Amino acid sequence: MAGSSRTTFTKRQKERARLEKRTEKEQRKAQRKQLGDSEGLTNSHPVANLEVTYDEEGQPQGFDFHDFGKQ
C-alpha cells in the first residue's frame, strides 16, 4: 500500500503543474485579447515591396514564396 501513495502524489503534482500552465496560458490569451488588434499590427512582419512582372503576352505572373521573403 505504501508504494501506491507515491504514484498518487506524483500524479497530483503533474495535474497541478498542468492546471497552473493552463491558467497562465489563459491569462496570456486574455491579455492579448484585451490589447486588441491595434497592438497586433505593430508586431506583424513587414510586407515586402512586391513588383508585378508580366510575361511576353502581357499577362501578370504569379508570386513565388521567395518574393515574400524579400525585405
C-alpha positions as CSV (number, residue, x, y, z in Angstrom):
1,M,0.0,0.0,0.0
2,A,2.8,2.4,0.7
3,G,4.0,2.2,-2.9
4,S,0.7,3.3,-4.3
5,S,0.7,6.6,-2.4
6,R,3.9,7.7,-4.1
7,T,2.3,7.3,-7.6
8,T,-0.8,9.2,-6.4
9,F,1.4,12.0,-5.1
10,T,3.3,12.2,-8.4
11,K,0.1,12.2,-10.4
12,R,-1.3,15.0,-8.3
13,Q,1.9,17.1,-8.8
14,K,1.7,16.6,-12.5
15,E,-2.0,17.6,-12.6
16,R,-1.3,20.7,-10.5
17,A,1.5,21.7,-12.8
18,R,-0.7,21.1,-15.9
19,L,-3.5,23.2,-14.4
20,E,-1.1,26.1,-13.5
21,K,0.3,26.1,-17.0
22,R,-3.2,26.1,-18.5
23,T,-4.2,29.0,-16.2
24,E,-1.1,31.0,-17.2
25,K,-1.8,30.3,-20.9
26,E,-5.4,31.5,-20.5
27,Q,-4.2,34.7,-18.7
28,R,-1.8,35.5,-21.5
29,K,-4.5,34.9,-24.1
30,A,-6.9,37.2,-22.3
31,Q,-4.2,39.8,-22.0
32,R,-3.5,39.7,-25.8
33,K,-7.2,39.8,-26.5
34,Q,-7.5,42.9,-24.3
35,L,-4.8,44.7,-26.2
36,G,-6.8,44.3,-29.3
37,D,-6.0,44.5,-33.0
38,S,-4.0,47.8,-32.9
39,E,-1.2,46.1,-30.9
40,G,-1.2,43.0,-33.2
41,L,-0.5,45.1,-36.3
42,T,2.7,46.5,-34.8
43,N,4.1,43.0,-34.1
44,S,3.4,41.6,-37.6
45,H,6.2,41.1,-40.2
46,P,6.8,43.9,-42.6
47,V,5.2,43.5,-46.0
48,A,7.7,43.1,-48.9
49,N,7.5,45.5,-51.7
50,L,6.1,43.2,-54.4
51,E,6.7,44.0,-58.0
52,V,4.3,42.7,-60.6
53,T,6.0,41.2,-63.5
54,Y,4.4,40.4,-66.9
55,D,5.2,37.6,-69.4
56,E,5.6,38.1,-73.2
57,E,1.8,38.1,-73.7
58,G,1.3,40.9,-71.1
59,Q,-0.3,38.6,-68.5
60,P,0.8,39.1,-64.9
61,Q,3.0,36.4,-63.5
62,G,2.2,34.9,-60.1
63,F,4.2,35.5,-57.0
64,D,6.6,32.8,-55.6
65,F,7.2,32.3,-51.9
66,H,10.7,33.7,-52.5
67,D,9.1,37.1,-53.4
68,F,7.6,37.4,-49.9
69,G,10.9,36.8,-48.2
70,K,12.5,39.9,-49.6
71,Q,12.8,43.0,-47.3
